[in-house]
């Protein structure tokens, strides 16, 4: 891994951590839906269709470990082979374990109730913040994107990534 992608990775991770902590503090002070949450929940309830719910249910599964782990393994394996380095295989695993630890600790500390289950596309029983699917997706897929940017040369591929 070259210096530039490592620097980008550290900067993105640091910025993400600062943002996450700021949101966690705000959410812990206002445990129920408020402000923007209420506006978004009202819009979802108003505009919900079975087709749209199905699309979001599929998107939700991309944050499931049974989906992101094999994707990370395949992409990481290809990148590890191409770069002859272990980092593309090791870093997604570290990101997955790290995000799982952050999720567990934050859910225990914040204990934010979930929104109305009638609006849910996937049934969950634990605390509502942070979203495990969203957190895992952000950690693993953004890391894979940074790793891909280190090896992609075509401008259109870099922009697409």
Secondary structure, 3 states (H helix, E strand, C coil): CCHHHHHHHHHHHHHHHHHHHHHHHHHHHCCCCCCHHHHHHHHHHHHCCHHHHHHHHHHHHCCCHHHHHHHHHHHHHHHHHHHCCCHHHHHHHHHHHHHHHHHHHHHHHHCCCCCCHHHCCCCCCCCCCCCHHHHHHHHHHHHHHHHHHCCCCCHHHHHHC
